[in-house]
Amino acid sequence: MTDVLAEKQQSSGVKLLWGTANCFTHPRYGAGAATNPDPEIFSWAAAQVYSAMNATQRLGGENYVLWGGREGYETLLNTDLRQEREQIGRFMQMVVEHKHKIGFQGTLLIEPKPQEPTKHQYDYDVATVYGFLKQFGLEKEIKVNIEANHATLAGTRSTMKSPAPSRSASSLGGRQPRRSAARLGYRSVPEQRRRERAGDV
């Protein structure tokens, strides 16, 4: 598939802004990917990121985004917070190691999101992500990619407040200024239809 995409790039001139791995849709990731207590699933996620990062490198991607859609928990009753935090920290360290091993020149990004699909996400907001990166010695290696509505989900009323901590820590890597429903990470269907009727898509 990477070869086909590379050919299409050559013929079209289209460049790759970022690559990522989908480590959240498949049922195997129902209890997390990098934070999953099953070492086989942790390994599966690592293999997906390995392949996706290699493809991003091959296609000249400018960034690689790490979005932990299932890196969180629903309840503390069956969650070992320390173990999961250490697992995802080691996972991110391995991502950085692989970046340097293959000579990827792009930026590694984490996209903070406080909830959805899990109730409590570990990458809650910019400040939480920065503290996590600092704990594992990754603050110079990984930056944040901010989607405006994720600040709303985190309870930040102003979308300008969310980038402020990352700017002050020199960790802002990107920003997605899209709009959406106030309590969702994407536009609701009724809102999308209303905008389409009004010609504001």
N, CA and C of each residue as an Amber inpcrd file, in Angstrom:
protein
   603
   0.8220000  -1.1950000   0.0000000   0.0000000   0.0000000   0.0000000
   0.8690000   1.2630000   0.0000000   1.9550000   1.2360000   0.7650000
   2.8460000   2.4020000   0.8120000   3.4260000   2.6980000  -0.5640000
   3.7640000   1.6500000  -1.3120000   4.3030000   1.8370000  -2.6660000
   3.2800000   2.5060000  -3.5750000   2.0220000   2.0800000  -3.4630000
   0.9470000   2.6710000  -4.2760000   0.7830000   4.1460000  -3.9300000
   0.7690000   4.4570000  -2.6350000   0.6210000   5.8500000  -2.2080000
   1.8050000   6.6970000  -2.6610000   2.9970000   6.1210000  -2.6210000
   4.1900000   6.8490000  -3.0760000   4.0820000   7.1810000  -4.5580000
   3.5540000   6.2500000  -5.3640000   3.3600000   6.4980000  -6.7950000
   2.3490000   7.6160000  -7.0160000   1.2520000   7.5790000  -6.2420000
   0.2260000   8.6270000  -6.3540000   0.8030000   9.9900000  -5.9770000
   1.6650000  10.0110000  -4.9610000   2.3120000  11.2670000  -4.5830000
   3.1600000  11.8030000  -5.7320000   3.9020000  10.9190000  -6.3600000
   4.7720000  11.3260000  -7.4700000   3.9660000  11.9260000  -8.6110000
   2.8190000  11.3070000  -8.9220000   2.0200000  11.7700000 -10.0630000
   1.1750000  12.9950000  -9.7450000   0.8260000  13.1780000  -8.4690000
  -0.0690000  14.2830000  -8.0990000   0.6370000  15.4660000  -7.4540000
   1.7930000  15.2160000  -6.8540000   2.4890000  16.2850000  -6.1410000
   1.9600000  16.5140000  -4.7390000   0.9910000  15.6880000  -4.3110000
   0.4160000  15.8270000  -2.9720000   1.4360000  15.3780000  -1.9250000
   1.5410000  16.1600000  -0.8420000   2.4700000  15.8260000   0.2400000
   1.7020000  15.3230000   1.4540000   2.3970000  14.6080000   2.3180000
   1.7800000  14.0450000   3.5180000   2.0510000  14.9520000   4.7160000
   0.9710000  15.4540000   5.3350000   1.1280000  16.3050000   6.5140000
   1.4830000  15.4610000   7.7340000   0.6990000  14.3860000   7.9620000
   1.0190000  13.5200000   9.0820000   0.5220000  12.0960000   8.8510000
   1.1250000  11.1880000   9.6110000   0.6830000   9.8050000   9.6230000
   0.2820000   9.4430000  11.0410000  -0.4870000   8.3650000  11.1800000
  -0.8850000   7.8830000  12.5000000  -1.3100000   6.4280000  12.3860000
  -1.4900000   5.7730000  13.5060000  -1.9660000   4.3880000  13.5320000
  -3.2980000   4.3380000  14.2690000  -4.2360000   3.5630000  13.7380000
  -5.5410000   3.4070000  14.3730000  -5.4540000   2.3020000  15.4230000
  -5.1250000   2.6970000  16.6360000  -5.0230000   1.7430000  17.7510000
  -6.1880000   1.9240000  18.7180000  -7.4010000   2.1050000  18.1560000
  -8.5530000   2.3070000  19.0280000  -9.8490000   1.7230000  18.4860000
  -9.9900000   1.5300000  17.1710000 -11.2540000   1.0590000  16.6100000
 -11.4810000  -0.4330000  16.8200000 -10.4620000  -1.2450000  16.6080000
 -10.6120000  -2.7000000  16.7010000 -10.9730000  -3.1230000  18.1270000
 -11.8630000  -4.1210000  18.2680000 -12.2590000  -4.5840000  19.6130000
 -11.0950000  -5.0020000  20.5110000  -9.9720000  -5.4150000  19.9090000
  -8.8300000  -5.8320000  20.7470000  -8.3570000  -4.6890000  21.6410000
  -8.6420000  -3.4350000  21.2210000  -8.1780000  -2.2790000  21.9800000
  -9.2360000  -1.7450000  22.9530000 -10.2440000  -2.5540000  23.2340000
 -11.3090000  -2.1140000  24.1390000 -10.8010000  -1.7070000  25.5150000
  -9.7030000  -2.3210000  25.9710000  -9.1170000  -1.9800000  27.2780000
  -7.7900000  -1.2580000  27.1080000  -7.6390000  -0.5680000  25.9830000
  -6.4190000   0.1950000  25.7460000  -5.4890000  -0.4860000  24.7680000
  -4.4960000   0.2570000  24.3240000  -3.4710000  -0.2580000  23.4100000
  -2.1430000  -0.2820000  24.1600000  -1.5220000   0.8720000  24.3100000
  -0.2600000   0.9530000  25.0620000  -0.4750000   0.7140000  26.5530000
  -1.6910000   0.9310000  27.0360000  -1.9830000   0.7370000  28.4620000
  -2.6600000  -0.5980000  28.7430000  -2.8520000  -1.4180000  27.7170000
  -3.5530000  -2.6890000  27.8860000  -2.7490000  -3.6460000  28.7710000
  -3.3950000  -4.3280000  29.7300000  -2.6630000  -5.2510000  30.5980000
  -2.1780000  -6.5210000  29.8880000  -2.6970000  -6.7880000  28.6950000
  -2.2870000  -7.9650000  27.9280000  -1.0600000  -7.6200000  27.0810000
   0.0990000  -8.2580000  27.3380000   1.3100000  -7.9230000  26.5870000
   1.1990000  -8.1710000  25.0880000   0.3430000  -9.1170000  24.6770000
   0.1660000  -9.3660000  23.2440000  -0.4780000  -8.1670000  22.5580000
  -1.4390000  -7.5450000  23.2400000  -2.1110000  -6.3880000  22.6490000
  -1.1750000  -5.1830000  22.6430000  -0.3980000  -5.0190000  23.7100000
   0.6340000  -3.9750000  23.7380000   1.5640000  -4.1490000  22.5370000
   1.9880000  -5.3840000  22.2900000   2.8950000  -5.6760000  21.1710000
   2.2340000  -5.4060000  19.8270000   0.9470000  -5.7390000  19.7240000
   0.2090000  -5.4970000  18.4830000   0.1770000  -3.9960000  18.1870000
  -0.1150000  -3.2050000  19.2230000  -0.1490000  -1.7460000  19.0530000
   1.2220000  -1.2200000  18.6470000   2.2700000  -1.7470000  19.2770000
   3.6310000  -1.3200000  18.9390000   3.9510000  -1.6390000  17.4800000
   3.5090000  -2.8130000  17.0140000   3.7530000  -3.1980000  15.6190000
   3.0130000  -2.2780000  14.6540000   1.7840000  -1.8830000  15.0210000
   1.0240000  -0.9670000  14.1640000   1.7170000   0.3900000  14.0600000
   2.1590000   0.9120000  15.2040000   2.8400000   2.2090000  15.2070000
   4.1520000   2.1130000  14.4300000   4.8740000   1.0240000  14.6100000
   6.1250000   0.7750000  13.8780000   5.8790000   0.8540000  12.3690000
   4.8610000   0.1350000  11.8930000   4.5510000   0.1130000  10.4580000
   4.0870000   1.4770000   9.9590000   3.2160000   2.1250000  10.7430000
   2.6880000   3.4240000  10.3270000   3.7810000   4.4880000  10.2990000
   4.7030000   4.4340000  11.2650000   5.7900000   5.4060000  11.2770000
   6.7460000   5.1790000  10.1070000   7.0100000   3.9190000   9.7850000
   7.8520000   3.6180000   8.6270000   7.2090000   4.1280000   7.3390000
   5.8810000   3.9420000   7.2240000   5.1650000   4.4240000   6.0420000
   5.2020000   5.9490000   5.9740000   5.0220000   6.5980000   7.1290000
   5.0680000   8.0620000   7.1810000   6.4380000   8.5710000   6.7400000
   7.4810000   7.8880000   7.2020000   8.8520000   8.2430000   6.8050000
   9.0380000   8.0830000   5.2970000   8.5700000   6.9590000   4.7650000
   8.7240000   6.6600000   3.3340000   7.9990000   7.6850000   2.4650000
   6.8360000   8.1600000   2.9480000   6.0170000   9.0910000   2.1760000
   6.3670000  10.5540000   2.4480000   7.4200000  10.7840000   3.2220000
   7.8670000  12.1530000   3.4740000   6.9630000  12.9380000   4.4000000
   6.2940000  12.2540000   5.3300000   5.3860000  12.9280000   6.2580000
   6.1000000  13.9500000   7.1290000   5.4230000  15.0590000   7.3910000
   6.0120000  16.1230000   8.2050000   5.8360000  15.8740000   9.7000000
   4.8390000  15.0690000  10.0660000   4.5500000  14.7970000  11.4750000
   4.0650000  13.3590000  11.6310000   4.1660000  12.8630000  12.8600000
   3.5390000  11.5900000  13.1990000   2.7210000  11.8330000  14.4610000
   1.4020000  11.5500000  14.3980000   0.4960000  11.8440000  15.5090000
   0.2070000  10.5940000  16.3330000   0.3370000  10.7350000  17.6420000
  -0.0050000   9.6800000  18.5960000  -1.2990000  10.0860000  19.2870000
  -2.3970000   9.4120000  18.9360000  -3.6670000   9.7160000  19.5970000
  -4.1430000   8.4660000  20.3020000  -4.1440000   8.4990000  21.6210000
  -4.5150000   7.3270000  22.4160000  -5.9990000   7.2480000  22.6570000
  -6.7520000   6.9300000  21.6220000  -8.2110000   6.8960000  21.7330000
  -8.7420000   5.9940000  22.8280000  -8.0220000   4.9290000  23.1490000
  -8.4600000   4.0010000  24.2030000  -7.5310000   4.0140000  25.4080000
  -6.6510000   5.0100000  25.4740000  -5.7180000   5.0890000  26.6050000
  -6.3710000   5.8700000  27.7390000  -7.2210000   5.1830000  28.4550000
  -7.9380000   5.7950000  29.5630000  -8.6660000   4.7100000  30.3350000
  -9.6360000   5.0810000  31.1410000 -10.3400000   4.0730000  31.9330000
 -11.7580000   4.5330000  32.2130000 -12.6210000   3.5690000  32.4940000
 -14.0150000   3.8500000  32.8300000 -14.2120000   3.9110000  34.3430000
 -13.4710000   3.0740000  35.0660000 -13.6060000   3.0100000  36.5230000
 -12.2610000   2.6430000  37.1510000 -12.0520000   3.0910000  38.3730000
 -10.8250000   2.7550000  39.1000000 -10.8810000   1.3590000  39.7280000
 -12.0550000   0.7320000  39.7050000 -12.2190000  -0.5670000  40.3530000
 -11.3220000  -1.6440000  39.7500000 -11.0370000  -1.5440000  38.4470000
 -10.2010000  -2.5660000  37.8070000  -9.0100000  -1.9410000  37.0790000
  -8.5440000  -0.7970000  37.5810000  -7.4770000  -0.0630000  36.9000000
  -6.2710000   0.1310000  37.8110000  -5.1010000  -0.2370000  37.3180000
  -3.8410000   0.0150000  38.0200000  -3.2040000   1.2310000  37.3510000
  -3.4610000   2.4090000  37.8970000  -3.0170000   3.6560000  37.2670000
  -1.5040000   3.7100000  37.0900000  -0.7680000   3.2780000  38.0970000
   0.6910000   3.3410000  38.0120000   1.2170000   2.4510000  36.8780000
   0.7070000   1.2250000  36.8100000   1.1570000   0.3100000  35.7610000
   0.8410000   0.8670000  34.3740000  -0.3850000   1.3730000  34.2110000
  -0.7820000   1.8720000  32.8960000   0.0340000   3.0990000  32.4990000
   0.3000000   3.9710000  33.4610000   1.1040000   5.1630000  33.1590000
   2.5310000   4.7680000  32.7660000   3.1010000   3.8140000  33.4900000
   4.4580000   3.3610000  33.1650000   4.5010000   2.6640000  31.8050000
   3.4410000   1.9030000  31.4960000   3.3820000   1.2300000  30.1930000
   3.3390000   2.2280000  29.0450000   2.4640000   3.2160000  29.1600000
   2.3520000   4.1720000  28.0560000   3.6000000   5.0460000  27.9790000
   4.2290000   5.2980000  29.1350000   5.4870000   6.0430000  29.1220000
   6.5710000   5.2920000  28.3740000   6.6850000   3.9880000  28.6450000
   7.6800000   3.1680000  27.9400000   7.3490000   3.0600000  26.4540000
   6.0510000   2.9700000  26.1470000   5.6130000   2.8990000  24.7530000
   6.0840000   4.1430000  23.9960000   5.8630000   5.3150000  24.5990000
   6.2710000   6.5710000  23.9570000   7.7930000   6.6480000  23.8200000
   8.5080000   6.1520000  24.8170000   9.9740000   6.1300000  24.7170000
  10.4230000   5.2640000  23.5430000   9.7400000   4.1380000  23.3320000
  10.0810000   3.2700000  22.2030000   9.7670000   3.9410000  20.8680000
   8.6830000   4.7200000  20.8310000   8.3440000   5.4670000  19.6110000
   9.4670000   6.4480000  19.2800000   9.9460000   7.1580000  20.2970000
  11.0400000   8.1190000  20.0980000  12.3080000   7.3960000  19.6430000
  12.6070000   6.2640000  20.2800000  13.7820000   5.4820000  19.8780000
  13.6880000   5.0610000  18.4150000  12.4900000   4.6340000  17.9940000
  12.3180000   4.1970000  16.6040000  12.4410000   5.3800000  15.6400000
  11.9180000   6.5270000  16.0590000  12.0480000   7.7270000  15.2220000
  13.5170000   7.9890000  14.8980000  14.3620000   7.9460000  15.9180000
  15.7850000   8.2220000  15.7070000  16.4700000   7.0920000  14.9330000
  16.0260000   5.8710000  15.1670000  16.6290000   4.7250000  14.4810000
  16.4220000   4.8000000  12.9700000  15.2120000   5.2110000  12.5320000
  14.9330000   5.2600000  11.0910000  15.2740000   6.6210000  10.4820000
  15.6710000   7.5720000  11.3310000  16.0340000   8.8940000  10.8300000
  14.8590000   9.7430000  10.4120000  13.6960000   9.5420000  11.0600000
  12.5130000  10.3460000  10.7430000  12.7500000  11.7880000  11.1710000
  12.6270000  12.7150000  10.2320000  12.9160000  14.1220000  10.5110000
  11.6870000  14.9190000  10.9330000  10.5070000  14.2870000  10.8780000
   9.2830000  14.9930000  11.2440000   9.1280000  15.1490000  12.7480000
   8.0280000  15.7710000  13.1430000   7.7270000  16.0180000  14.5540000
   6.7750000  14.9540000  15.0800000   7.0310000  14.4570000  16.2790000
   6.0990000  13.5560000  16.9540000   5.0960000  14.4100000  17.7190000
   3.8160000  14.1010000  17.5690000   2.7540000  14.8850000  18.1950000
   1.8250000  13.9920000  19.0140000   1.3370000  14.5200000  20.1370000
   0.2500000  13.8900000  20.8950000  -0.9420000  14.8310000  20.8080000
  -2.1320000  14.2610000  20.5710000  -3.3430000  15.0810000  20.4990000
  -4.1590000  14.8820000  21.7780000  -4.1470000  15.8650000  22.6910000
  -4.8880000  15.7220000  23.9480000  -6.3990000  15.6700000  23.7170000
  -7.0710000  14.8180000  24.4790000  -8.5350000  14.7400000  24.4500000
  -8.9860000  14.1580000  25.7830000  -9.8820000  14.8450000  26.5150000
 -10.1960000  14.4400000  27.8780000 -11.1230000  13.2380000  28.0270000
 -11.9680000  12.9970000  27.0410000 -12.9410000  11.9100000  27.1410000
 -13.3770000  11.5180000  25.7350000 -14.1050000  10.4220000  25.6570000
 -14.6130000   9.9270000  24.3830000 -13.4950000   9.3350000  23.5290000
 -13.3820000   8.0590000  23.3860000 -14.4120000   7.0880000  23.7600000
 -14.3960000   6.6580000  25.2270000 -13.2540000   6.7100000  25.9080000
 -13.2720000   6.3300000  27.3240000 -13.6280000   7.5400000  28.1790000
 -14.1040000   7.2730000  29.3740000 -14.5920000   8.3430000  30.2470000
 -13.4650000   9.2300000  30.7520000 -12.3230000   8.6240000  31.0770000
 -11.1790000   9.3730000  31.6060000  -9.9510000   9.0770000  30.7540000
  -9.5580000  10.0120000  29.9120000  -8.3970000   9.8150000  29.0420000
  -7.1300000  10.2600000  29.7780000  -6.0230000   9.5590000  29.5520000
  -4.7610000   9.9380000  30.1830000  -4.1690000  11.2030000  29.5660000
  -4.5040000  11.4830000  28.3070000  -4.0100000  12.7080000  27.6530000
  -5.0900000  13.7900000  27.7340000  -5.5270000  14.0760000  28.9580000
  -6.6890000  14.9330000  29.2270000  -6.6000000  16.3110000  28.5790000
  -5.5140000  17.0190000  28.8160000  -5.3440000  18.3540000  28.2510000
  -3.8510000  18.6240000  28.0780000  -3.5270000  19.8140000  27.5970000
  -2.1360000  20.1530000  27.2980000  -1.2530000  20.0680000  28.5410000
  -1.7230000  20.6190000  29.6550000  -0.9080000  20.6190000  30.8760000
  -0.6570000  19.1930000  31.3730000  -1.6800000  18.3400000  31.3140000
  -1.5270000  16.9430000  31.7270000  -0.5150000  16.2260000  30.8470000
  -0.6240000  16.4330000  29.5340000   0.3030000  15.7970000  28.5930000
   1.7290000  16.2650000  28.8500000   1.9030000  17.5600000  29.0960000
   3.2560000  18.0650000  29.3240000   3.8660000  17.4580000  30.5910000
   3.0580000  17.3410000  31.6560000   3.5490000  16.7190000  32.8860000
   3.9580000  15.2720000  32.6530000   3.1710000  14.5660000  31.8520000
   3.4890000  13.1750000  31.5120000   4.7980000  13.0950000  30.7290000
   4.9360000  13.9510000  29.7180000   6.1600000  13.9510000  28.9050000
   7.3830000  14.2550000  29.7660000   7.2290000  15.2140000  30.6850000
   8.3310000  15.5970000  31.5740000   8.7360000  14.4180000  32.4650000
   7.7460000  13.6950000  32.9840000   8.0310000  12.5600000  33.8670000
   8.8840000  11.5000000  33.1730000   8.6380000  11.2940000  31.8830000
   9.3500000  10.2400000  31.1580000  10.4740000  10.7720000  30.2690000
  10.8620000  12.0330000  30.4960000  11.9880000  12.6050000  29.7650000
  11.7330000  12.7830000  28.2820000  10.4800000  13.0610000  27.9220000
  10.1020000  13.1560000  26.5090000   9.7040000  14.5630000  26.0760000
   9.8400000  15.5260000  26.9910000   9.3370000  16.8760000  26.6890000
  10.0640000  17.5520000  25.5350000  11.2780000  17.1180000  25.2240000
  12.0200000  17.6990000  24.0950000  11.7680000  16.9250000  22.8010000
  11.1070000  15.7740000  22.9250000  10.9330000  14.8810000  21.7780000
   9.5350000  14.9140000  21.1700000   8.5190000  15.1640000  22.0000000
   7.1260000  15.1000000  21.5410000   6.4320000  16.4210000  21.8370000
   5.6890000  16.9210000  20.8550000   4.9210000  18.1550000  21.0180000
   3.4290000  17.8220000  20.9830000   2.5890000  18.8280000  21.2110000
   1.1450000  18.5900000  21.2090000   0.4960000  19.1320000  19.9430000
  -0.5330000  18.4280000  19.5040000  -1.3700000  18.8510000  18.3890000
  -2.7480000  19.1110000  18.9760000  -3.2000000  20.3460000  18.9500000
  -4.4340000  20.7220000  19.6420000  -5.5910000  20.8380000  18.6660000
  -6.6720000  20.1140000  18.9590000  -7.9260000  20.3050000  18.2270000
  -8.7940000  21.1960000  19.1000000  -9.2960000  22.2770000  18.5260000
  -9.9850000  23.3040000  19.3080000 -11.1080000  22.7510000  20.1810000
 -11.9350000  21.8610000  19.6430000 -13.0710000  21.4030000  20.4360000
 -12.6720000  20.4800000  21.5840000 -11.4800000  19.9090000  21.5370000
 -11.0450000  19.0860000  22.6620000 -10.8230000  19.9550000  23.8990000
 -10.5170000  21.2340000  23.6870000 -10.4160000  22.1630000  24.8140000
 -11.7840000  22.3440000  25.4560000 -12.8380000  22.3590000  24.6260000
 -14.2010000  22.4630000  25.1470000 -14.5370000  21.2370000  25.9890000
 -14.1650000  20.0570000  25.4880000 -14.4250000  18.8250000  26.2360000
 -13.7180000  18.8310000  27.5890000 -12.5680000  19.4980000  27.6470000
 -11.7980000  19.5570000  28.8960000 -12.3320000  20.6260000  29.8420000
 -13.3560000  21.3630000  29.4000000 -13.9340000  22.3990000  30.2440000
 -13.2770000  23.7490000  30.0820000 -12.4040000  23.8920000  29.0700000
 -11.7600000  25.1730000  28.8060000 -12.7080000  26.0000000  27.9620000
 -13.1860000  27.1070000  28.4800000 -14.1960000  27.8760000  27.7600000
 -13.6320000  28.5670000  26.5380000 -12.4050000  29.0160000  26.6200000
 -11.7890000  29.7070000  25.4930000 -10.8360000  28.7780000  24.7710000
 -10.9770000  28.6850000  23.4440000 -10.0620000  27.8330000  22.6820000
  -8.6760000  28.4570000  22.6260000  -8.5300000  29.7080000  23.0610000
  -7.2070000  30.3280000  23.1100000  -6.4570000  29.9010000  24.3700000
  -7.2010000  29.4820000  25.4120000  -6.5380000  29.0860000  26.6570000
  -5.8140000  27.7600000  26.5240000  -6.3190000  26.8680000  25.6740000
  -5.7110000  25.5450000  25.5560000  -4.2820000  25.5760000  25.0230000
  -3.9700000  26.3750000  23.9730000  -2.5850000  26.4010000  23.4850000
  -1.6120000  27.1250000  24.4050000  -2.1180000  27.9530000  25.3330000
  -1.2300000  28.7780000  26.1520000  -0.1840000  27.9710000  26.9210000
  -0.5680000  26.8730000  27.6260000   0.4670000  26.1100000  28.3410000
   1.5100000  25.5160000  27.4080000   1.0790000  25.0750000  26.2180000
   2.0450000  24.4660000  25.2960000   2.9830000  25.5150000  24.7180000
   2.4700000  26.7230000  24.4860000   3.3510000  27.7950000  23.9870000
   4.3820000  28.1520000  25.0460000   3.9390000  28.2450000  26.2940000
   4.8690000  28.6420000  27.3540000   5.9280000  27.5690000  27.6000000
   5.6100000  26.3080000  27.2900000   6.5740000  25.2150000  27.4760000
   7.2820000  24.8600000  26.1730000   7.0540000  25.6590000  25.1200000
   7.6400000  25.4050000  23.7910000   7.3050000  24.0090000  23.2820000
   6.0760000  23.5550000  23.5510000   5.7000000  22.2040000  23.1220000
   4.5400000  22.1870000  22.1310000   4.1570000  23.3640000  21.5920000
   3.0650000  23.4140000  20.6160000   3.5750000  22.9340000  19.2690000
   2.9540000  21.8720000  18.7610000   3.3770000  21.3180000  17.4780000
   2.3870000  21.5650000  16.3670000   1.0990000  21.7250000  16.6960000
   0.0900000  21.9390000  15.6680000  -1.2440000  22.2750000  16.2940000
  -2.1460000  22.8170000  15.4560000  -3.4660000  23.1790000  15.9430000
  -4.4800000  22.9450000  14.8460000  -5.6240000  22.3260000  15.1970000
  -6.7000000  22.0890000  14.2410000  -7.8740000  22.9790000  14.6240000
  -8.1510000  24.0240000  13.8470000  -9.1970000  24.9740000  14.2260000
 -10.5910000  24.5970000  13.7470000 -11.0010000  23.3300000  13.8580000
 -12.3350000  22.9840000  13.3810000 -13.3710000  23.1690000  14.4710000
 -14.6130000  23.3370000  14.0330000 -15.7080000  23.5450000  14.9700000
 -16.4730000  22.2520000  15.1700000 -17.2190000  22.1910000  16.2750000
 -18.0270000  21.0020000  16.5160000 -19.0510000  21.2860000  17.5920000
 -19.8550000  20.2620000  17.9020000 -20.8390000  20.4040000  18.9620000
 -20.1150000  20.5930000  20.2930000 -20.7210000  21.3560000  21.1710000
 -20.0370000  21.7710000  22.3990000 -19.5570000  20.6190000  23.2710000
 -20.2890000  19.5090000  23.3360000 -19.9000000  18.4260000  24.2360000
 -19.3810000  17.1900000  23.5040000 -19.0800000  17.3270000  22.2220000
 -18.5780000  16.1970000  21.4530000 -17.2470000  16.5330000  20.8230000
 -16.4980000  15.4990000  20.4320000 -15.2220000  15.7110000  19.7650000
 -15.3820000  15.8910000  18.2750000 -16.6220000  15.9430000  17.8010000
 -16.8980000  16.0990000  16.3790000 -18.2580000  16.7590000  16.2570000
 -18.6430000  17.1810000  15.0630000 -19.9480000  17.8010000  14.8840000
 -21.0560000  16.7720000  15.0470000 -22.1260000  17.1740000  15.7230000
 -23.2780000  16.2920000  15.8180000 -23.9610000  16.2420000  14.4590000
 -24.7040000  15.1720000  14.1960000 -25.3810000  15.0330000  12.8990000
 -26.3670000  16.1730000  12.6620000 -27.2470000  16.5350000  13.6440000
 -28.1680000  17.6550000  13.3980000 -27.4350000  18.9640000  13.0910000
 -26.3380000  19.2250000  13.8070000 -25.5990000  20.4610000  13.5470000
 -24.9860000  20.4380000  12.1550000 -24.4320000  19.2830000  11.7670000
 -23.8310000  19.1630000  10.4440000 -24.8800000  19.4000000   9.3600000
 -26.0860000  18.8190000   9.5130000 -27.1520000  19.0040000   8.5170000
 -27.5930000  20.4590000   8.4550000 -27.7040000  21.0990000   9.6340000
 -28.1000000  22.5060000   9.6500000 -27.0780000  23.3540000   8.9090000
 -25.7970000  23.0810000   9.1420000 -24.7420000  23.8380000   8.4660000
 -24.7540000  23.5900000   6.9600000 -25.0240000  22.3340000   6.5620000
 -25.0740000  22.0250000   5.1320000 -26.2110000  22.7790000   4.4570000
 -27.3880000  22.8260000   5.1180000 -28.5250000  23.5650000   4.5470000
 -28.2050000  25.0500000   4.4210000 -27.4420000  25.5610000   5.3940000
 -27.0900000  26.9850000   5.3770000 -25.8950000  27.2680000   4.4740000
 -25.2870000  26.2090000   3.9370000 -24.1130000  26.3910000   3.0790000
 -22.8360000  26.6310000   3.8520000 -22.8670000  26.3990000   5.1760000
 -21.6830000  26.6080000   6.0140000 -21.1400000  25.2510000   6.4350000
 -20.3620000  24.6140000   5.5610000 -19.8120000  23.3010000   5.8600000
 -18.3330000  23.4080000   6.1580000
